[in-house]
Amino acid sequence: MTLVSVVGATGRQGLAQMRQLAAAGYKVRALSRSETPDLGGSNVANEARVIDLDDESTFIPALEGSDAVFYTHPLQSPGMRSDLVGKMGHAAATVGVDRFVWNTSGWIPDQPGEANSYGANTPAINALFRSGVPATVFGSVLFMDNLLTNWARPFIVHEDRYVYAHEPHLEANWISLDDVGKCMTAALERQDMEGAWMNIGGPERLKPTDVTAALSRVFGREIRYDPCTPEEFGELLVKALGDSMPEENRAPMAASIADFYHYNNKSPTEPFKVDTDYMQRRLPEVEFETLEQWAARQDWSDDAHRPSAG
């Protein structure tokens, strides 16, 4: 049975990736900083090993014996993105991994000059491909699962408000983390996906009022669109991260998030949009869920297990 090591196993993205790998019959190794990672009671991981992205010496021991690797870049990233991704790719190549699948957690531009983490994706993809490991890269543009975090969910559940930094005109192809995991899993057996990168998003292009309409149907009551400024959103996100973020990093992170959403609201390249016709032609085996379908199957309660930041 193919063994896939999942970097960042305790996060929302890693947990979803492990769910989809297990459902497809793969053996799963959970990689995190902890020898006993908190997987929320999930039994999908067959084994666990320690990896510390601040410590390059842990990379090869963590990956040894893996047939494939799923990698998600951390929100609080140590160092330059291209440097870390390249080192991870080199370690995977060294131990003979057959496929390295990276979810960039953001849109991948096809031209230079993009701001924020978008501009950092291109050199990082180049660094990964140059590392020598057979790789596939997905750019997932915006996660439905963000609505379950402590910077979004409490407003929805307790105040019937959808509070987000999206201006009324902004359209986005929200995608569920389970569907991201399905795309990554599908790439493992696809020779034509080796050396490929593509952006992925959900099947619908939604404005904020479309999001509230879907949530209202699921909750059976009106959820109203109540936008916040990018600065307010940055503060909400940093507050949700709590003690996981050092005090000295909080103000810079809030400012970075604010810049990110100012850019997304105004950018003519529209980074939250995806060519879904092309995506579904390339990944016909993946059935993408709508926001309403995703929301209807979630546990929105206060006591549900959730990773850091909700």
Secondary structure, 3 states (H helix, E strand, C coil): CCEEEEECCCCHHHHHHHHHHHHCCCEEEEEECCCCCCCCCCCCCCEEEECCCCCHHHHHHHHCCCCEEEEECCCCCCCCHHHHHHHHHHHHHHCCCCEEEEECCCCCCCCCCCCHHHHHHHHHHHHHHHCCCCEEEEEECCEHHHHHCCCCHHHHHHHCEECCCCCCCCCECCECHHHHHHHHHHHCCCHHHCCEEEEECCCCCECHHHHHHHHHHHHCCCCEECCCCHHHHHHHHHHHHHHHCCHHHHHHHHHHHHHHHHHHHHCCCCCCCCCHHHHHHHCCCCCCCCHHHHHHCCCCCCCCCCCCCC
